Every structure is written in C-alpha cells, then in structure tokens.
Amino acid sequence: MHAEIAAVNFAAPRLVSVEDQVRADFYALLASLFYRAPDDRLLQSIVIANEPVDDEKSEASESFVKAWRALANASNVVSHDAVVDEYQAVFVGVGRPPVMVYGSFYIAGFMMEKPLAELRTDLVKLGFARDASAHESEDHIAALCDVMRALILGDLSDTPASIAQQKTFFMQHLKPWVLKCCSAVHDFERSNYYQHVAAFAAAFFEIEIAAFEID
C-alpha cells in the first residue's frame, strides 16, 4: 500500500490548494519516515526545507514550527547508518517490535483485531487495494499516512476526496490512537532521532485534529 517516497516535495496529480499540497507533503514525509529509516537524500531534503513557513504570516502553531525545526536540525547531524540502527532498535527488535505502530494494537490491545477489519472495509469502499507484496498490515501508521496523502491529492479518483471524507477516515482510523503512538515512540529509551520525528508527527496530527473538529 505504501508508495516509495524519497523527498519532501511531491507533484500533485491534480490541482489542489497550496494548503492541501503542504498537508499531503507532510503526510508523505511521515509515511516515509515511519516506513523505513530515511536515506541521505530524504535527510537532506528535510534540512533544505527547514523554513517551510513564515512565522509572521503562518497560522501554524508555535509547537509545530518548533518541532519541524528540531527535526530539520536533527536530520542535519544524524548519519544514515545511525538512523538505520535506531529504526531497527525502535520498530523492529527481536520478536515483538519494541514500539508498536499499528492502530489495532492501541485501540484493541492486540494485532489483527476488529479495528483492522473495519479499516479494510473502509479502504475497499474508498477504492484502495492491498499490494500483494506488502509486508505490513493496513493499520501501520505509514500506510494510513499514505492513504491520507492519496485522499488529499485525489490519486485514486477524478478529484481529491472531500474534506468530509478525509475527516471521516482520519477521525475513525487515526485520531483514536495516533497521539498515543507518537508518545510511545518519543518516550522509548532507544529513540534519539525518532524522538524528533514523533514530536513533529504529534504536532502535525494535533493541527489536523483541531481543523477537522472545527469543520
């Protein structure tokens, strides 16, 4: 389900607003960071994009801007080898992953439970099909971020999904657990670079939650 992602900026297949393009780019970035350890190209892309907003004009929250800059600074000093080792220590480990990044685990307490079945039903309704080569279940945080990116840009239909459709999907399949997941990643003792990823992710998701709750 997850698309190969190698840079921060992506060309939208259809015309969308600047705001929605930025949202889609951040979802794509998070999908990539949680799917695998970033390579040197992605790390450098984050560094180059260190100033994505103008503080005096942006409506972005102070915590979001601070988290983004911290992630960019961390991306400027971490080595690819170090972040690969950290990714393995945080998300892979031996046996059960030290930090879980699956929605059903946080919602139901177990993998492959009812929340995953409900998610699969909704994905089919939206026109998504599971890639036969995919190794992760559909409730992996990277896969869900990739779905949100696709809904915003309209990859799978003539037009992007409506805000109402985006809201329904996000509020049902991400809001109930994603901040808990970010906290687990941030607080894990082996997290270093991924502390910054988790803090940025949490700040971004908090903005999404607030915006959807207003609509």
Phi and psi in degrees as a GROMACS rama.xvg file:
@    title "Ramachandran Plot"
@    xaxis  label "Phi"
@    yaxis  label "Psi"
@TYPE xy
-74.8723  132.331  HIS-2
-83.906  152.414  ALA-3
-69.389  125.489  GLU-4
-127.584  129.623  ILE-5
-134.476  3.82514  ALA-6
-153.423  165.739  ALA-7
-77.221  -38.9631  VAL-8
-96.9069  137.33  ASN-9
-132.649  142.522  PHE-10
-80.0271  124.755  ALA-11
-73.3476  135.321  ALA-12
-71.362  -19.2101  PRO-13
-138.448  160.962  ARG-14
-67.8553  122.975  LEU-15
-133.163  164.572  VAL-16
-67.0102  159.05  SER-17
-58.7255  -42.1532  VAL-18
-60.6597  -44.9067  GLU-19
-69.5956  -33.9902  ASP-20
-62.6062  -41.7275  GLN-21
-63.8235  -43.7956  VAL-22
-58.528  -46.0806  ARG-23
-62.3091  -39.4111  ALA-24
-63.1784  -41.0479  ASP-25
-68.3405  -39.2361  PHE-26
-61.3839  -41.667  TYR-27
-64.0233  -41.1786  ALA-28
-61.7358  -47.0391  LEU-29
-64.6081  -38.7982  LEU-30
-57.9438  -44.1681  ALA-31
-67.1819  -45.1433  SER-32
-65.2955  -34.7198  LEU-33
-85.798  -17.0302  PHE-34
-80.0701  -38.8165  TYR-35
-158.455  165.636  ARG-36
-63.4893  136.987  ALA-37
-67.5139  141.826  PRO-38
-85.3809  178.533  ASP-39
-62.5294  -33.2319  ASP-40
-65.3494  -44.8073  ARG-41
-68.2753  -41.3264  LEU-42
-58.2131  -43.9375  LEU-43
-67.2995  -35.2392  GLN-44
-61.7954  -39.4906  SER-45
-66.4104  -40.2333  ILE-46
-62.4479  -45.9385  VAL-47
-63.2362  -34.4352  ILE-48
-90.1329  28.7593  ALA-49
-63.3297  -20.9589  ASN-50
-119.861  68.6748  GLU-51
-77.0359  -10.5763  PRO-52
-138.478  152.797  VAL-53
-93.7043  117.34  ASP-54
-57.7887  -36.0421  ASP-55
-76.8091  -20.4965  GLU-56
-111.003  -17.7664  LYS-57
-77.3886  147.083  SER-58
-94.3152  0.669019  GLU-59
-63.0812  145.586  ALA-60
-69.7763  155.15  SER-61
-59.6356  -39.5528  GLU-62
-65.3962  -34.9877  SER-63
-66.5189  -47.6568  PHE-64
-62.2245  -43.4962  VAL-65
-61.6753  -43.2845  LYS-66
-66.4393  -39.8897  ALA-67
-62.8859  -45.3761  TRP-68
-65.7142  -36.4584  ARG-69
-64.9114  -39.6322  ALA-70
-64.9231  -42.3838  LEU-71
-63.2111  -42.8905  ALA-72
-63.5686  -40.8292  ASN-73
-65.7991  -37.0301  ALA-74
-66.3919  -23.7808  SER-75
-78.6519  -20.0428  ASN-76
-115.255  -19.5535  VAL-77
-78.9909  145.361  VAL-78
-91.8697  155.22  SER-79
-60.4492  -43.0062  HIS-80
-61.1362  -41.0924  ASP-81
-65.5736  -42.124  ALA-82
-73.0724  -29.3734  VAL-83
-64.4145  -44.9862  VAL-84
-62.2982  -40.7927  ASP-85
-66.7985  -42.4811  GLU-86
-57.6421  -44.4686  TYR-87
-61.9084  -41.7426  GLN-88
-69.0254  -33.364  ALA-89
-87.363  -44.663  VAL-90
-110.725  -9.22855  PHE-91
-117.482  -68.5109  VAL-92
63.5104  -159.737  GLY-93
-115.04  120.904  VAL-94
80.2985  -126.391  GLY-95
-70.6034  135.143  ARG-96
-57.7675  137.066  PRO-97
-56.9491  -41.9469  PRO-98
-120.693  123.486  VAL-99
-86.5128  140.681  MET-100
-126.902  37.9738  VAL-101
-119.048  129.332  TYR-102
-57.8469  -41.3897  GLY-103
-62.9872  -30.4511  SER-104
-64.4155  -43.7671  PHE-105
-77.7359  -31.2105  TYR-106
-82.275  -45.3866  ILE-107
-107.662  -16.2019  ALA-108
91.0998  -5.44877  GLY-109
-141.978  159.871  PHE-110
-81.2514  157.606  MET-111
57.8179  39.8776  MET-112
-103.108  -170.149  GLU-113
-53.121  -41.2176  LYS-114
-57.6168  -35.3842  PRO-115
-68.7287  -39.891  LEU-116
-62.8937  -41.3553  ALA-117
-66.1174  -39.6364  GLU-118
-61.4014  -45.5581  LEU-119
-60.8298  -38.392  ARG-120
-62.741  -44.7695  THR-121
-67.6917  -35.8772  ASP-122
-64.223  -40.5305  LEU-123
-62.3709  -42.6638  VAL-124
-61.3154  -32.7002  LYS-125
-84.3033  -6.69503  LEU-126
95.452  13.262  GLY-127
-90.1482  140.475  PHE-128
-124.327  139.495  ALA-129
-70.4957  133.706  ARG-130
-72.0449  127.316  ASP-131
-60.9944  -22.8477  ALA-132
-89.6337  -3.39127  SER-133
-68.3444  136.124  ALA-134
-98.8816  -19.5895  HIS-135
-99.9681  152.005  GLU-136
-74.3896  162.785  SER-137
-65.8049  -17.881  GLU-138
-90.4726  10.9247  ASP-139
-64.4896  139.611  HIS-140
-57.9464  -35.6073  ILE-141
-65.0447  -42.1197  ALA-142
-64.0689  -41.2559  ALA-143
-69.1182  -36.4331  LEU-144
-64.3286  -37.4948  CYS-145
-67.2041  -35.7358  ASP-146
-63.5128  -45.203  VAL-147
-60.5309  -41.9801  MET-148
-57.5236  -45.7565  ARG-149
-65.0389  -39.3209  ALA-150
-63.9294  -40.1885  LEU-151
-68.1507  -41.8246  ILE-152
-87.3401  -18.1978  LEU-153
78.6887  34.4846  GLY-154
-57.6981  -36.7704  ASP-155
-106.16  11.5314  LEU-156
-150.737  175.898  SER-157
-66.2001  -28.7834  ASP-158
-134.916  159.102  THR-159
-59.5334  155.869  PRO-160
-64.2099  148.715  ALA-161
-66.9399  160.519  SER-162
-58.195  -36.7262  ILE-163
-62.6712  -41.3593  ALA-164
-67.7215  -42.6428  GLN-165
-60.2171  -44.8213  GLN-166
-60.8588  -46.8882  LYS-167
-58.9786  -45.9929  THR-168
-65.8964  -47.518  PHE-169
-62.6842  -47.8756  PHE-170
-67.4298  -28.8523  MET-171
-86.2827  -38.4119  GLN-172
-111.447  -7.82884  HIS-173
-123.421  -47.8905  LEU-174
-54.0485  -40.7217  LYS-175
-63.0198  -15.8478  PRO-176
-142.317  -16.5115  TRP-177
-66.4889  -33.7949  VAL-178
-70.1766  -32.9146  LEU-179
-64.1127  -40.4089  LYS-180
-63.3203  -45.2716  CYS-181
-59.9142  -40.7654  CYS-182
-63.7701  -40.399  SER-183
-63.8118  -41.9552  ALA-184
-65.4566  -46.3051  VAL-185
-61.8258  -39.8114  HIS-186
-88.0659  -9.54864  ASP-187
-65.7452  135.551  PHE-188
-63.1999  -23.2637  GLU-189
-91.5258  -2.74835  ARG-190
-76.7491  133.202  SER-191
-132.093  -77.4944  ASN-192
-60.9054  -39.6694  TYR-193
-73.7564  -10.712  TYR-194
-61.4309  -41.1628  GLN-195
-72.7532  -37.8212  HIS-196
-60.0292  -46.6503  VAL-197
-65.0593  -40.0058  ALA-198
-65.6681  -41.7643  ALA-199
-65.5601  -44.1992  PHE-200
-58.7737  -45.5746  ALA-201
-61.4884  -43.3211  ALA-202
-63.3208  -40.45  ALA-203
-66.9377  -45.625  PHE-204
-66.1295  -32.9282  PHE-205
-64.2736  -37.5408  GLU-206
-66.3787  -42.1558  ILE-207
-61.859  -45.1363  GLU-208
-59.5724  -47.6471  ILE-209
-62.1217  -41.4907  ALA-210
-66.3161  -43.4262  ALA-211
-67.163  -33.6914  PHE-212
-71.8392  -24.4358  GLU-213
-76.2156  -41.2625  ILE-214
